[in-house]
Amino acid sequence: MLQGGYQSVLEARSREEFRSEVIRFAQKLDFQTVSAITVVDHTLAETEFITIDNCPDGYAEVMHAPEFGRRDPVMQHCKRNSMPIVWDRQTYARHGASDIWESQAQFGYSTGICLALHLPEGRHFVLGVDRDQPLPSDSGQLTRMVADLQLFAVHAVDTALRVLLPEEKVTESPRLTPRELECLHWTMEGKTAWEVGAILSITERTAVLHINNAMHKLACSNKHQAVLKALRLGLIR
């Protein structure tokens, strides 16, 4: 995936532009369908799902039944984990859910890759790509596919929150200290926490503390998301 592909999803300004970038990414990886789901937990009993996809006609009516969601091993994995799952027919068979696989396979959902990013404040982002052909048998090629999906998700989540959530739900630009901004800047340049500490004449532990504080203020779950959000907000350059 070219770096420009990641940059373009960051620059999407509307729901339709975001949808186009997500579909373009999936097709570059040779997947026919894609779903990007932004999840907001308002309360324990109220959860909002905002979905961007290109699913075929009739798929939603069949697959969005509540009983399928509770039994789908891919969705259950993503609810509890941040590690991607590579799935196929055997994944569903192992969990006693072959009937779900049969139902979705008729729409071209035979195998795929899915992952979830679990963010602060009860927000989650699920990204999955699917196709009707087997995934590559070469482990190196499959690993690159998974890595591309993970990197794209890190870029896409900020845009999803920005263009899909109502304006009042978007957190205002946070106030970061000069040292937190410096640590993010050097992280953006590819420096490790140890290297950041050496550059700024602070300990590695202190550098990690500043980066973690910045992540918390920016409501991000890792330093890469924090760097991207700080860039978009104009906090670092």
DRENPA-3360 file (N, C-alpha, C; in nm, 2 decimals, always signed):
BEGIN
1 = MLQGGYQS = +0.08/-0.12/+0.00/+0.00/+0.00/+0.00/+0.09/+0.12/+0.00 ~ +0.06/+0.22/-0.09/+0.14/+0.34/-0.10/+0.11/+0.43/+0.02 ~ +0.21/+0.50/+0.06/+0.19/+0.60/+0.17/+0.08/+0.69/+0.14 ~ +0.06/+0.73/+0.01/-0.04/+0.82/-0.03/-0.18/+0.77/+0.00 ~ -0.20/+0.64/+0.00/-0.32/+0.58/+0.03/-0.36/+0.60/+0.18 ~ -0.26/+0.60/+0.26/-0.29/+0.63/+0.41/-0.32/+0.77/+0.43 ~ -0.25/+0.86/+0.36/-0.27/+1.00/+0.37/-0.40/+1.04/+0.32 ~ -0.45/+0.98/+0.21/-0.58/+1.03/+0.16/-0.69/+1.00/+0.25;
9 = VLEARSRE = -0.69/+0.89/+0.32/-0.80/+0.86/+0.41/-0.80/+0.96/+0.53 ~ -0.68/+1.01/+0.57/-0.68/+1.11/+0.67/-0.74/+1.24/+0.62 ~ -0.73/+1.26/+0.49/-0.78/+1.39/+0.44/-0.93/+1.39/+0.40 ~ -1.00/+1.27/+0.41/-1.14/+1.26/+0.38/-1.22/+1.36/+0.47 ~ -1.31/+1.43/+0.40/-1.39/+1.54/+0.47/-1.54/+1.51/+0.49 ~ -1.58/+1.39/+0.44/-1.72/+1.36/+0.45/-1.74/+1.21/+0.46 ~ -1.86/+1.17/+0.49/-1.89/+1.02/+0.50/-1.86/+0.95/+0.37 ~ -1.90/+1.01/+0.26/-1.89/+0.95/+0.13/-1.74/+0.94/+0.09;
17 = EFRSEVIR = -1.66/+1.05/+0.12/-1.52/+1.04/+0.09/-1.45/+0.94/+0.17 ~ -1.49/+0.93/+0.29/-1.43/+0.82/+0.38/-1.47/+0.68/+0.33 ~ -1.59/+0.67/+0.29/-1.64/+0.54/+0.24/-1.56/+0.50/+0.11 ~ -1.54/+0.60/+0.02/-1.46/+0.57/-0.10/-1.32/+0.53/-0.07 ~ -1.26/+0.59/+0.03/-1.12/+0.56/+0.06/-1.11/+0.42/+0.12 ~ -1.21/+0.38/+0.21/-1.21/+0.25/+0.27/-1.22/+0.14/+0.16 ~ -1.32/+0.17/+0.07/-1.34/+0.07/-0.04/-1.22/+0.06/-0.13 ~ -1.15/+0.17/-0.16/-1.04/+0.17/-0.25/-0.92/+0.09/-0.18;
25 = FAQKLDFQ = -0.91/+0.11/-0.05/-0.80/+0.03/+0.02/-0.83/-0.12/+0.01 ~ -0.95/-0.16/+0.04/-0.99/-0.30/+0.04/-0.96/-0.36/-0.10 ~ -1.00/-0.29/-0.20/-0.98/-0.34/-0.34/-0.83/-0.35/-0.38 ~ -0.75/-0.26/-0.33/-0.61/-0.27/-0.36/-0.54/-0.39/-0.29 ~ -0.61/-0.44/-0.18/-0.56/-0.56/-0.12/-0.63/-0.68/-0.18 ~ -0.71/-0.67/-0.29/-0.78/-0.78/-0.35/-0.89/-0.83/-0.27 ~ -0.96/-0.75/-0.20/-1.08/-0.79/-0.12/-1.20/-0.72/-0.19 ~ -1.31/-0.80/-0.20/-1.43/-0.74/-0.27/-1.51/-0.66/-0.18;
33 = TVSAITVV = -1.52/-0.69/-0.05/-1.61/-0.62/+0.04/-1.53/-0.58/+0.16 ~ -1.58/-0.47/+0.23/-1.52/-0.41/+0.34/-1.62/-0.35/+0.44 ~ -1.60/-0.36/+0.57/-1.69/-0.30/+0.66/-1.60/-0.22/+0.76 ~ -1.64/-0.09/+0.79/-1.57/-0.01/+0.89/-1.68/+0.03/+0.99 ~ -1.67/-0.01/+1.11/-1.78/+0.01/+1.21/-1.72/+0.09/+1.32 ~ -1.78/+0.21/+1.34/-1.75/+0.29/+1.46/-1.85/+0.26/+1.57 ~ -1.81/+0.22/+1.68/-1.89/+0.18/+1.79/-1.87/+0.28/+1.91 ~ -1.99/+0.33/+1.96/-1.98/+0.42/+2.08/-2.07/+0.36/+2.19;
41 = DHTLAETE = -2.01/+0.33/+2.30/-2.08/+0.28/+2.42/-2.13/+0.40/+2.50 ~ -2.26/+0.44/+2.49/-2.31/+0.55/+2.57/-2.33/+0.51/+2.71 ~ -2.39/+0.39/+2.73/-2.41/+0.33/+2.87/-2.39/+0.18/+2.85 ~ -2.40/+0.11/+2.96/-2.39/-0.03/+2.95/-2.50/-0.10/+2.87 ~ -2.61/-0.03/+2.86/-2.73/-0.08/+2.79/-2.75/-0.02/+2.65 ~ -2.67/+0.09/+2.62/-2.70/+0.16/+2.50/-2.56/+0.17/+2.42 ~ -2.56/+0.11/+2.30/-2.44/+0.11/+2.22/-2.48/+0.16/+2.08 ~ -2.41/+0.25/+2.02/-2.44/+0.30/+1.89/-2.34/+0.25/+1.79;
49 = FITIDNCP = -2.39/+0.20/+1.67/-2.31/+0.14/+1.57/-2.32/+0.23/+1.44 ~ -2.21/+0.28/+1.39/-2.22/+0.35/+1.26/-2.13/+0.28/+1.16 ~ -2.19/+0.23/+1.06/-2.13/+0.14/+0.96/-2.11/+0.20/+0.83 ~ -1.99/+0.18/+0.77/-1.95/+0.21/+0.64/-1.92/+0.08/+0.57 ~ -1.98/+0.05/+0.46/-1.95/-0.08/+0.39/-1.99/-0.07/+0.24 ~ -1.96/-0.18/+0.18/-2.01/-0.20/+0.04/-2.07/-0.34/+0.02 ~ -2.15/-0.38/+0.13/-2.20/-0.52/+0.12/-2.31/-0.53/+0.01 ~ -2.32/-0.65/-0.04/-2.42/-0.67/-0.15/-2.56/-0.66/-0.11;
57 = DGYAEVMH = -2.65/-0.64/-0.20/-2.79/-0.64/-0.17/-2.84/-0.77/-0.10 ~ -2.91/-0.75/+0.00/-2.97/-0.86/+0.08/-2.88/-0.91/+0.19 ~ -2.76/-0.87/+0.19/-2.67/-0.93/+0.30/-2.71/-0.88/+0.43 ~ -2.74/-0.75/+0.45/-2.77/-0.70/+0.58/-2.89/-0.76/+0.64 ~ -2.99/-0.78/+0.56/-3.12/-0.84/+0.61/-3.10/-0.98/+0.66 ~ -3.00/-1.06/+0.60/-2.98/-1.19/+0.65/-2.88/-1.19/+0.77 ~ -2.78/-1.11/+0.76/-2.67/-1.13/+0.86/-2.68/-1.04/+0.98 ~ -2.77/-0.95/+0.99/-2.78/-0.86/+1.10/-2.88/-0.91/+1.21;
65 = APEFGRRD = -2.92/-1.03/+1.20/-3.00/-1.09/+1.30/-2.93/-1.09/+1.43 ~ -2.99/-1.05/+1.55/-2.92/-1.05/+1.68/-2.85/-1.18/+1.71 ~ -2.92/-1.30/+1.68/-2.86/-1.42/+1.72/-2.73/-1.45/+1.64 ~ -2.72/-1.40/+1.52/-2.59/-1.42/+1.45/-2.48/-1.34/+1.52 ~ -2.51/-1.22/+1.55/-2.41/-1.13/+1.62/-2.35/-1.19/+1.74 ~ -2.44/-1.25/+1.82/-2.40/-1.31/+1.95/-2.31/-1.44/+1.93 ~ -2.33/-1.51/+1.81/-2.26/-1.63/+1.79/-2.14/-1.62/+1.69 ~ -2.14/-1.51/+1.62/-2.03/-1.49/+1.52/-1.89/-1.49/+1.59;
73 = PVMQHCKR = -1.81/-1.59/+1.56/-1.68/-1.59/+1.63/-1.58/-1.48/+1.59 ~ -1.60/-1.42/+1.47/-1.51/-1.31/+1.43/-1.55/-1.18/+1.52 ~ -1.68/-1.16/+1.53/-1.72/-1.04/+1.60/-1.69/-1.06/+1.75 ~ -1.71/-1.18/+1.80/-1.68/-1.20/+1.94/-1.53/-1.19/+1.97 ~ -1.45/-1.23/+1.88/-1.31/-1.21/+1.89/-1.28/-1.06/+1.90 ~ -1.33/-0.98/+1.81/-1.30/-0.84/+1.80/-1.36/-0.76/+1.92 ~ -1.46/-0.81/+1.99/-1.51/-0.75/+2.11/-1.41/-0.75/+2.22 ~ -1.33/-0.86/+2.22/-1.24/-0.88/+2.34/-1.09/-0.86/+2.31;
81 = NSMPIVWD = -1.06/-0.85/+2.18/-0.92/-0.84/+2.14/-0.88/-0.73/+2.05 ~ -0.76/-0.69/+2.05/-0.71/-0.59/+1.95/-0.63/-0.66/+1.84 ~ -0.59/-0.79/+1.86/-0.51/-0.86/+1.76/-0.60/-0.89/+1.64 ~ -0.56/-0.88/+1.52/-0.64/-0.92/+1.41/-0.67/-1.07/+1.41 ~ -0.78/-1.10/+1.35/-0.82/-1.24/+1.33/-0.83/-1.27/+1.18 ~ -0.76/-1.37/+1.13/-0.77/-1.42/+1.00/-0.87/-1.54/+1.00 ~ -0.98/-1.53/+0.93/-1.08/-1.63/+0.94/-1.12/-1.69/+0.81 ~ -1.17/-1.81/+0.82/-1.23/-1.89/+0.70/-1.34/-1.98/+0.75;
89 = RQTYARHG = -1.37/-2.07/+0.67/-1.48/-2.17/+0.71/-1.45/-2.24/+0.83 ~ -1.32/-2.28/+0.85/-1.29/-2.36/+0.97/-1.30/-2.28/+1.10 ~ -1.28/-2.15/+1.09/-1.30/-2.07/+1.21/-1.44/-2.08/+1.26 ~ -1.54/-2.08/+1.17/-1.68/-2.09/+1.21/-1.71/-2.23/+1.26 ~ -1.65/-2.33/+1.19/-1.68/-2.47/+1.23/-1.63/-2.50/+1.37 ~ -1.51/-2.45/+1.40/-1.46/-2.47/+1.54/-1.55/-2.41/+1.65 ~ -1.63/-2.31/+1.62/-1.71/-2.25/+1.72/-1.86/-2.29/+1.70 ~ -1.88/-2.40/+1.63/-2.02/-2.44/+1.61/-2.11/-2.34/+1.54;
97 = ASDIWESQ = -2.05/-2.27/+1.45/-2.13/-2.16/+1.38/-2.12/-2.18/+1.23 ~ -2.11/-2.31/+1.18/-2.11/-2.33/+1.04/-2.23/-2.27/+0.96 ~ -2.34/-2.27/+1.03/-2.46/-2.21/+0.96/-2.44/-2.06/+0.93 ~ -2.37/-1.99/+1.02/-2.35/-1.85/+0.99/-2.26/-1.83/+0.87 ~ -2.15/-1.92/+0.87/-2.06/-1.91/+0.75/-2.14/-1.94/+0.62 ~ -2.22/-2.04/+0.62/-2.30/-2.08/+0.50/-2.39/-1.96/+0.46 ~ -2.45/-1.89/+0.56/-2.53/-1.78/+0.52/-2.46/-1.67/+0.46 ~ -2.34/-1.64/+0.51/-2.26/-1.52/+0.45/-2.19/-1.56/+0.33;
105 = AQFGYSTG = -2.15/-1.69/+0.31/-2.07/-1.73/+0.20/-2.15/-1.71/+0.07 ~ -2.28/-1.72/+0.08/-2.36/-1.71/-0.05/-2.35/-1.56/-0.10 ~ -2.30/-1.47/-0.01/-2.29/-1.33/-0.06/-2.14/-1.30/-0.09 ~ -2.05/-1.40/-0.09/-1.91/-1.38/-0.12/-1.82/-1.36/+0.00 ~ -1.88/-1.38/+0.12/-1.80/-1.37/+0.25/-1.75/-1.51/+0.29 ~ -1.64/-1.55/+0.23/-1.59/-1.69/+0.25/-1.47/-1.68/+0.35 ~ -1.39/-1.58/+0.34/-1.27/-1.57/+0.42/-1.23/-1.42/+0.43 ~ -1.15/-1.39/+0.53/-1.12/-1.24/+0.54/-1.03/-1.22/+0.66;
113 = ICLALHLP = -1.01/-1.09/+0.69/-0.93/-1.04/+0.80/-1.01/-0.93/+0.87 ~ -1.00/-0.94/+1.01/-1.08/-0.84/+1.08/-1.00/-0.80/+1.21 ~ -1.01/-0.67/+1.24/-0.95/-0.63/+1.37/-1.03/-0.52/+1.43 ~ -1.00/-0.49/+1.56/-1.07/-0.39/+1.63/-0.97/-0.30/+1.71 ~ -1.00/-0.17/+1.71/-0.92/-0.08/+1.79/-1.01/-0.03/+1.91 ~ -0.97/-0.06/+2.03/-1.05/-0.02/+2.15/-0.99/+0.11/+2.21 ~ -1.07/+0.22/+2.20/-1.02/+0.35/+2.24/-1.08/+0.39/+2.37 ~ -1.03/+0.50/+2.43/-1.08/+0.55/+2.55/-1.23/+0.60/+2.53;
121 = EGRHFVLG = -1.29/+0.63/+2.64/-1.43/+0.69/+2.64/-1.53/+0.60/+2.57 ~ -1.51/+0.47/+2.58/-1.61/+0.37/+2.52/-1.63/+0.38/+2.37 ~ -1.52/+0.41/+2.30/-1.52/+0.41/+2.16/-1.44/+0.29/+2.10 ~ -1.49/+0.24/+1.99/-1.42/+0.13/+1.92/-1.43/+0.14/+1.77 ~ -1.33/+0.09/+1.70/-1.34/+0.09/+1.56/-1.30/-0.05/+1.50 ~ -1.39/-0.10/+1.43/-1.38/-0.24/+1.37/-1.36/-0.23/+1.22 ~ -1.26/-0.29/+1.17/-1.23/-0.29/+1.02/-1.21/-0.43/+0.97 ~ -1.29/-0.47/+0.88/-1.28/-0.60/+0.82/-1.29/-0.61/+0.67;
129 = VDRDQPLP = -1.21/-0.69/+0.61/-1.21/-0.71/+0.46/-1.24/-0.85/+0.43 ~ -1.31/-0.88/+0.32/-1.36/-1.01/+0.30/-1.36/-1.04/+0.15 ~ -1.35/-1.17/+0.11/-1.36/-1.21/-0.03/-1.41/-1.35/-0.04 ~ -1.43/-1.40/-0.17/-1.48/-1.53/-0.19/-1.37/-1.63/-0.23 ~ -1.25/-1.58/-0.24/-1.14/-1.67/-0.27/-1.05/-1.69/-0.15 ~ -0.97/-1.80/-0.14/-0.89/-1.83/-0.03/-0.78/-1.72/-0.01 ~ -0.73/-1.70/+0.11/-0.63/-1.61/+0.13/-0.49/-1.67/+0.09 ~ -0.39/-1.59/+0.07/-0.26/-1.64/+0.02/-0.21/-1.75/+0.11;
137 = SDSGQLTR = -0.15/-1.85/+0.05/-0.09/-1.96/+0.13/+0.05/-1.92/+0.17 ~ +0.11/-1.83/+0.11/+0.24/-1.78/+0.15/+0.23/-1.70/+0.28 ~ +0.29/-1.74/+0.38/+0.28/-1.67/+0.51/+0.33/-1.53/+0.51 ~ +0.43/-1.50/+0.43/+0.49/-1.37/+0.42/+0.39/-1.27/+0.35 ~ +0.32/-1.32/+0.25/+0.22/-1.23/+0.18/+0.10/-1.20/+0.27 ~ +0.06/-1.31/+0.35/-0.05/-1.29/+0.44/-0.02/-1.19/+0.55 ~ +0.10/-1.21/+0.60/+0.15/-1.12/+0.71/+0.15/-0.97/+0.66 ~ +0.19/-0.95/+0.54/+0.19/-0.81/+0.48/+0.05/-0.76/+0.47;
145 = MVADLQLF = -0.05/-0.85/+0.43/-0.19/-0.81/+0.42/-0.24/-0.76/+0.56 ~ -0.21/-0.84/+0.66/-0.25/-0.81/+0.80/-0.19/-0.68/+0.84 ~ -0.06/-0.66/+0.81/+0.01/-0.53/+0.85/-0.05/-0.41/+0.78 ~ -0.08/-0.43/+0.65/-0.15/-0.32/+0.58/-0.28/-0.28/+0.64 ~ -0.36/-0.38/+0.68/-0.49/-0.36/+0.74/-0.47/-0.28/+0.88 ~ -0.38/-0.33/+0.96/-0.35/-0.26/+1.08/-0.31/-0.12/+1.07 ~ -0.22/-0.09/+0.97/-0.17/+0.05/+0.95/-0.28/+0.13/+0.90 ~ -0.36/+0.08/+0.81/-0.47/+0.16/+0.75/-0.57/+0.19/+0.86;
153 = AVHAVDTA = -0.60/+0.09/+0.95/-0.70/+0.12/+1.06/-0.65/+0.23/+1.15 ~ -0.52/+0.24/+1.18/-0.47/+0.34/+1.26/-0.49/+0.48/+1.20 ~ -0.48/+0.49/+1.07/-0.51/+0.61/+1.00/-0.66/+0.64/+0.99 ~ -0.73/+0.54/+0.96/-0.88/+0.56/+0.93/-0.96/+0.59/+1.06 ~ -0.92/+0.54/+1.18/-1.00/+0.56/+1.29/-1.02/+0.71/+1.33 ~ -0.92/+0.79/+1.31/-0.93/+0.93/+1.34/-1.03/+1.00/+1.25 ~ -1.03/+0.96/+1.12/-1.12/+1.02/+1.02/-1.26/+0.97/+1.05 ~ -1.28/+0.84/+1.09/-1.41/+0.79/+1.12/-1.47/+0.87/+1.24;
161 = LRVLLPEE = -1.40/+0.89/+1.34/-1.45/+0.97/+1.46/-1.49/+1.11/+1.42 ~ -1.41/+1.16/+1.33/-1.43/+1.30/+1.29/-1.55/+1.32/+1.20 ~ -1.57/+1.23/+1.10/-1.67/+1.26/+1.00/-1.80/+1.18/+1.03 ~ -1.80/+1.08/+1.12/-1.92/+1.00/+1.14/-1.99/+1.04/+1.27 ~ -1.92/+1.09/+1.37/-1.99/+1.13/+1.49/-2.04/+1.27/+1.49 ~ -2.16/+1.29/+1.55/-2.21/+1.43/+1.55/-2.11/+1.52/+1.62 ~ -2.11/+1.64/+1.58/-2.01/+1.74/+1.62/-2.00/+1.75/+1.77 ~ -2.11/+1.74/+1.84/-2.11/+1.76/+1.99/-2.04/+1.64/+2.06;
169 = KVTESPRL = -2.02/+1.53/+1.99/-1.96/+1.42/+2.05/-1.81/+1.41/+2.03 ~ -1.76/+1.51/+1.95/-1.61/+1.51/+1.93/-1.54/+1.59/+2.03 ~ -1.44/+1.54/+2.09/-1.37/+1.61/+2.20/-1.30/+1.73/+2.14 ~ -1.30/+1.84/+2.22/-1.23/+1.96/+2.17/-1.08/+1.93/+2.18 ~ -1.01/+2.02/+2.10/-0.86/+2.01/+2.10/-0.80/+2.02/+2.24 ~ -0.73/+1.91/+2.28/-0.67/+1.92/+2.41/-0.55/+2.01/+2.43 ~ -0.51/+2.04/+2.55/-0.40/+2.12/+2.58/-0.28/+2.03/+2.62 ~ -0.18/+2.02/+2.54/-0.06/+1.94/+2.57/+0.05/+2.03/+2.61;
177 = TPRELECL = +0.13/+1.98/+2.71/+0.25/+2.06/+2.75/+0.36/+2.06/+2.64 ~ +0.44/+2.16/+2.65/+0.55/+2.16/+2.55/+0.64/+2.03/+2.55 ~ +0.66/+1.97/+2.67/+0.74/+1.85/+2.67/+0.66/+1.74/+2.60 ~ +0.53/+1.73/+2.63/+0.45/+1.62/+2.56/+0.45/+1.64/+2.41 ~ +0.45/+1.76/+2.36/+0.45/+1.79/+2.22/+0.59/+1.75/+2.16 ~ +0.69/+1.78/+2.24/+0.83/+1.75/+2.19/+0.84/+1.60/+2.18 ~ +0.79/+1.52/+2.28/+0.80/+1.38/+2.27/+0.72/+1.32/+2.15 ~ +0.60/+1.38/+2.13/+0.52/+1.33/+2.01/+0.60/+1.37/+1.88;
185 = HWTMEGKT = +0.66/+1.48/+1.88/+0.73/+1.52/+1.75/+0.84/+1.42/+1.72 ~ +0.92/+1.38/+1.82/+1.03/+1.29/+1.80/+0.98/+1.15/+1.77 ~ +0.86/+1.12/+1.84/+0.80/+0.99/+1.81/+0.76/+0.98/+1.66 ~ +0.70/+1.10/+1.61/+0.67/+1.11/+1.47/+0.79/+1.08/+1.38 ~ +0.91/+1.13/+1.42/+1.03/+1.11/+1.35/+1.08/+0.97/+1.35 ~ +1.01/+0.88/+1.42/+1.05/+0.74/+1.43/+1.14/+0.70/+1.55 ~ +1.16/+0.79/+1.64/+1.25/+0.77/+1.75/+1.18/+0.68/+1.86 ~ +1.25/+0.59/+1.92/+1.20/+0.52/+2.04/+1.20/+0.60/+2.16;
193 = AWEVGAIL = +1.14/+0.55/+2.27/+1.13/+0.63/+2.39/+1.27/+0.65/+2.45 ~ +1.36/+0.55/+2.43/+1.50/+0.57/+2.48/+1.57/+0.68/+2.40 ~ +1.55/+0.69/+2.27/+1.61/+0.79/+2.18/+1.55/+0.93/+2.21 ~ +1.42/+0.93/+2.24/+1.35/+1.06/+2.27/+1.41/+1.11/+2.40 ~ +1.43/+1.02/+2.50/+1.49/+1.06/+2.63/+1.63/+1.12/+2.61 ~ +1.71/+1.05/+2.52/+1.85/+1.10/+2.50/+1.85/+1.24/+2.43 ~ +1.76/+1.26/+2.34/+1.75/+1.38/+2.26/+1.71/+1.50/+2.36 ~ +1.62/+1.47/+2.45/+1.56/+1.57/+2.53/+1.63/+1.58/+2.67;
201 = SITERTAV = +1.73/+1.49/+2.69/+1.81/+1.49/+2.82/+1.72/+1.45/+2.93 ~ +1.63/+1.36/+2.91/+1.54/+1.31/+3.02/+1.55/+1.15/+3.02 ~ +1.50/+1.09/+3.12/+1.51/+0.94/+3.12/+1.41/+0.88/+3.03 ~ +1.44/+0.76/+2.99/+1.34/+0.69/+2.90/+1.21/+0.68/+2.97 ~ +1.21/+0.65/+3.10/+1.08/+0.64/+3.18/+1.00/+0.77/+3.17 ~ +1.07/+0.88/+3.18/+1.00/+1.01/+3.17/+0.95/+1.04/+3.03 ~ +1.02/+1.00/+2.93/+0.97/+1.01/+2.80/+0.84/+0.93/+2.78 ~ +0.85/+0.81/+2.83/+0.73/+0.72/+2.82/+0.61/+0.79/+2.89;
209 = LHINNAMH = +0.63/+0.85/+3.01/+0.53/+0.91/+3.08/+0.47/+1.03/+3.00 ~ +0.55/+1.11/+2.94/+0.50/+1.22/+2.86/+0.42/+1.17/+2.74 ~ +0.46/+1.06/+2.67/+0.39/+1.01/+2.56/+0.26/+0.95/+2.60 ~ +0.26/+0.88/+2.72/+0.13/+0.82/+2.77/+0.03/+0.93/+2.81 ~ +0.09/+1.04/+2.87/+0.00/+1.16/+2.90/-0.06/+1.22/+2.78 ~ +0.02/+1.23/+2.67/-0.04/+1.28/+2.55/-0.14/+1.19/+2.49 ~ -0.12/+1.06/+2.49/-0.21/+0.96/+2.44/-0.35/+0.98/+2.52 ~ -0.34/+0.99/+2.65/-0.46/+1.01/+2.73/-0.54/+1.13/+2.69;
217 = KLACSNKH = -0.47/+1.24/+2.68/-0.53/+1.37/+2.65/-0.59/+1.37/+2.51 ~ -0.53/+1.30/+2.42/-0.58/+1.29/+2.28/-0.68/+1.18/+2.26 ~ -0.71/+1.10/+2.37/-0.80/+0.99/+2.37/-0.76/+0.89/+2.26 ~ -0.64/+0.85/+2.26/-0.58/+0.75/+2.17/-0.53/+0.63/+2.25 ~ -0.53/+0.52/+2.18/-0.49/+0.39/+2.25/-0.35/+0.36/+2.23 ~ -0.28/+0.42/+2.14/-0.13/+0.40/+2.12/-0.07/+0.53/+2.06 ~ +0.06/+0.53/+2.06/+0.14/+0.65/+2.03/+0.13/+0.68/+1.88 ~ +0.10/+0.58/+1.80/+0.09/+0.61/+1.65/-0.04/+0.69/+1.63;
225 = QAVLKALR = -0.15/+0.65/+1.69/-0.27/+0.72/+1.68/-0.26/+0.86/+1.73 ~ -0.19/+0.88/+1.84/-0.17/+1.01/+1.91/-0.09/+1.10/+1.81 ~ +0.01/+1.05/+1.75/+0.09/+1.13/+1.65/+0.00/+1.18/+1.54 ~ -0.08/+1.08/+1.48/-0.17/+1.12/+1.37/-0.27/+1.23/+1.41 ~ -0.33/+1.21/+1.53/-0.43/+1.30/+1.57/-0.37/+1.44/+1.60 ~ -0.25/+1.44/+1.66/-0.18/+1.57/+1.69/-0.14/+1.64/+1.56 ~ -0.11/+1.56/+1.46/-0.08/+1.62/+1.33/-0.21/+1.69/+1.27 ~ -0.32/+1.61/+1.27/-0.44/+1.67/+1.22/-0.49/+1.79/+1.29;
233 = LGLIR = -0.47/+1.80/+1.42/-0.51/+1.91/+1.50/-0.41/+2.03/+1.49 ~ -0.30/+2.00/+1.42/-0.20/+2.11/+1.41/-0.12/+2.13/+1.53 ~ -0.11/+2.03/+1.62/-0.03/+2.05/+1.74/+0.11/+2.03/+1.72 ~ +0.15/+1.94/+1.62/+0.29/+1.92/+1.58/+0.30/+1.93/+1.43 ~ +0.42/+1.95/+1.38/+0.44/+1.96/+1.24/+0.56/+1.88/+1.20;
% end
